Amino acid sequence: MQVKALIAALLFGLLPSASQATNLMYLPFETVLSNAIRAGRLDGSVRFYLAGNGPTEHLQVLRTNVVSDWPTNASNKSDFDACEWAVQSTLIELQAEAKRVGANAVTNIVSYYDQHVRKDLNTYECRAGVFVARVALRGDLVRVQ
């Protein structure tokens, strides 16, 4: 009986390191955005713009620095597929929050993994592991007039 307990303790001790999202990937934002709209996960009523892209004039800023951070199950998925699910979950949450406050766009989107800002005009950051993929985004909820 003690051997089983020792083996179980050893396995649980190893599990956190194996489950953490460790593979750093930079993936195309527009591709996953159009896939989410085409699949009906996003309804298209809210536009999404990475920092440096999108409108800069005629904006009414409703909320700044809104963060969405979604870990997603990566089991039995490629890193790319797991990251796509994670970023789509993040965008769905941002869309819901934008609608709640009356915004029609999310601008200045940056990757915000562990509260470190990474700006890129074309890609988002994802960390994928054996069991978990995670994407964190931060952006501003705005009404484009």
C-alpha positions in Angstrom: 0.0 0.0 0.0 2.8 2.4 0.8 4.4 1.8 -2.6 1.2 2.8 -4.3 1.0 6.0 -2.3 4.7 6.8 -3.1 4.1 6.3 -6.8 1.0 8.5 -6.7 2.8 11.2 -4.9 5.6 11.1 -7.4 3.2 11.3 -10.3 1.3 14.2 -8.8 4.6 15.9 -8.2 5.5 15.6 -11.8 2.1 16.6 -13.2 2.3 20.4 -12.6 5.4 20.7 -14.7 4.1 18.5 -17.4 0.7 20.4 -17.5 2.1 23.9 -17.7 1.8 25.7 -21.0 5.5 25.8 -22.0 5.7 25.9 -25.8 5.8 29.6 -26.8 4.1 30.3 -30.2 3.3 33.4 -32.2 0.4 32.8 -34.4 -1.5 34.9 -37.0 -4.3 36.9 -35.5 -6.4 37.6 -38.6 -6.6 33.9 -39.5 -8.0 32.8 -36.2 -10.3 35.8 -36.1 -11.8 35.0 -39.5 -12.1 31.3 -38.5 -14.0 32.2 -35.4 -16.4 34.4 -37.3 -16.9 31.8 -40.1 -17.6 29.1 -37.4 -20.1 31.3 -35.7 -18.2 31.6 -32.4 -18.0 35.4 -33.0 -20.9 37.2 -34.5 -19.1 40.0 -36.2 -20.8 42.8 -34.3 -17.6 43.6 -32.5 -14.4 44.3 -34.4 -10.9 43.4 -33.1 -7.7 45.3 -33.8 -4.2 44.5 -32.6 -2.2 47.5 -31.3 -1.0 49.6 -34.2 -3.9 48.6 -36.4 -7.5 49.8 -36.7 -9.2 53.2 -36.2 -7.5 56.0 -34.3 -10.1 58.8 -34.8 -13.7 59.1 -33.9 -13.4 56.7 -30.9 -15.3 56.8 -27.7 -13.2 54.8 -25.2 -15.5 53.0 -22.8 -13.0 50.9 -20.9 -9.3 50.6 -21.1 -6.9 47.7 -20.3 -9.6 45.0 -20.3 -7.9 41.6 -19.8 -9.1 38.2 -20.9 -6.9 35.3 -19.9 -8.1 31.8 -20.9 -6.4 28.5 -20.2 -7.9 25.8 -22.5 -7.7 22.1 -22.5 -4.9 21.0 -24.9 -5.2 17.3 -24.5 -5.4 15.4 -27.8 -4.9 18.6 -29.8 -2.0 19.9 -31.7 -0.4 23.1 -30.2 -1.9 25.1 -33.1 -5.4 23.8 -32.5 -5.2 24.2 -28.8 -4.0 27.8 -29.2 -6.8 28.5 -31.7 -9.3 27.3 -29.1 -7.7 29.4 -26.4 -7.6 32.6 -28.4 -11.2 32.1 -29.6 -12.3 31.7 -26.0 -10.5 34.9 -25.1 -12.1 36.8 -28.0 -15.6 35.4 -27.1 -15.1 36.8 -23.6 -13.9 40.2 -25.0 -16.9 40.3 -27.4 -19.3 39.7 -24.5 -17.8 42.4 -22.4 -17.7 44.9 -25.3 -21.4 44.3 -25.9 -22.2 44.6 -22.2 -20.8 48.1 -22.2 -22.0 49.2 -25.6 -18.7 49.0 -27.5 -18.5 47.9 -31.1 -14.7 47.3 -31.2 -11.8 46.2 -29.1 -8.6 48.2 -30.0 -5.0 48.2 -28.9 -5.0 44.5 -28.3 -1.7 43.2 -27.0 -0.6 39.8 -25.7 -0.6 39.9 -22.0 0.7 36.6 -20.8 1.7 36.8 -17.1 1.1 40.6 -17.3 3.9 41.1 -19.8 2.9 43.2 -22.8 3.9 42.0 -26.2 2.8 44.2 -29.2 2.7 42.9 -32.7 0.8 44.0 -35.8 0.0 40.5 -37.0 0.4 37.8 -34.3 -0.7 36.9 -30.8 1.2 34.9 -28.2 0.2 31.5 -27.0 1.7 29.0 -24.6 0.9 25.4 -25.2 1.7 22.4 -23.0 0.6 18.8 -22.7 -2.7 19.5 -21.0 -3.2 23.3 -21.2 -2.9 26.1 -23.8 -3.2 29.7 -22.7 -3.7 33.0 -24.3 -4.0 36.3 -22.5 -5.1 39.5 -24.3 -5.5 43.1 -23.1 -7.4 45.7 -25.1 -9.6 48.8 -25.0 -13.4 48.6 -25.4 -14.4 51.4 -27.7 -17.3 52.7 -29.7 -16.3 53.7 -33.3 -18.5 56.5 -34.5 
